[in-house]
Amino acid sequence: MSLTPTTPVRADHRFIRKLVSIAYGGKVEYRPRELDRISQIFRKAGGSWERIFRGAPKDVDLLKRVISTAYKKGFLTKKQPWLQGEKTETE
């Protein structure tokens, strides 16, 4: 799926999706429910979307840490190796 200015519709989802794609490449399936959860946790941790869109590095760093933790703890759906186009150990 290509990323366009209207897909996903919400700006916070587009921003999270961009950070996830930078950090984890094609290893994550994008599910709106999971992006909502990351957004909620980010706000509960004291982050502000307004500050992010104004360029606050502190909030961007906080969001990156939330995404990293979500990935490590399995809150983001990981794609299977055969769906990523990667070779497996037996190939």
N, C-alpha and C positions, 0 to 999 in steps of 0.2 A: 504494500500500500504506500502510495506516495504521500508526502506531507505537503499539503497546500494551505493557504491562509484560512481556509474554511474547514479543514479536516485535521484534527477534531475541532468541534465548534468552539469549545471553551479555551480561552487563552492560557489558563493555568495548565490544562491538559497538554496543549501544544508545547509549552515550556518544559514540563516534566518529560514529555516524550523526547524532546530534543536532547536533554541532559542524559536520559537513559540510553539513547542511541549513541551518544558520544562515549559514554562510559562502558557500555556493554555490547555495542555493535548490534548484530542481529540475534542476540541470545535471549531476548525477552519478547513475549507476546504482549501486545498493548491491549489491556482491558480497561474500559472506563471505570468500573468499580474499583479497581486497584489504584488507578490514578486519583480517584476521589479520596481514597484512604490516605494516600501519600500527601495530598493537599491538606486534608484535615489534620494529620499529625504535624505537618509543617507549621500550620497556624497555631496548634496547641503548644508547640515548642517555642512560640514567640516570634515566628516568622511573619512577614507581611508581604503580600503579593504587590501591594502598591510600591513598597520600597524596592522589591525585585525589579519591577518594570521601570523604576527610576534609576536602576543600576547599582543598588547597594550590594557591595561584595560580601558583607557579613551575612546577609540573607541568602545569597546564592550559595555560599559555603554551607550554611545550615541545611538548605534544601538538598545539596549534594550528599551531606551526611545522612539525611533521612532516606534518600534513595539508596545509598550504599547499604544501610542497615536493612531496609526492606528487601533488597536483593539477597543479602547474606542469610537473612532469617526465613527466606522462602515466601515472602508476601507478594513478590512479583512472579508471574508465571513464566517459567523458563521454557524456551523452545527445545525440542528434542534434537539431538545431533543430526538425524537424518532429515530434519526440516530446515536446518541451517545451511545445508550444502557442504558440511564438513565431512572429511573422511573419518571412519571409525578405525579402531586399532586393528581390526581384522582385514582391512583393505590394503 
